[in-house]
Amino acid sequence: MNAFSPPNGFAAAPAPTSAPGSDEAIRTRLFDQFNAFWVNASREGVPYDMIGTMSVTAAVYGLLAKHGVGTTAEFLEGMANDVRTGMFAVPPRPN
């Protein structure tokens, strides 16, 4: 199951928008929406690692749909190296 295979007839709808906007405006709007989702889910008691796992999984499906297997794998290999070298280092945060 992923964003492209809705379970039980559920289908996600895009957020309403007044105009397409620039790439930067779209990124900013989506970042705000994602942060709101993260805050809401954590307030409801969803563990951070579960939110993160679901977010990463959804992102991988999106990358595969747009860029294919090879490019997505290269991107993820680069990201894995970034994680190993501490680029994403943050202090552990309990739920």
Disulfide bonds with the S-S distance in Angstrom:
none
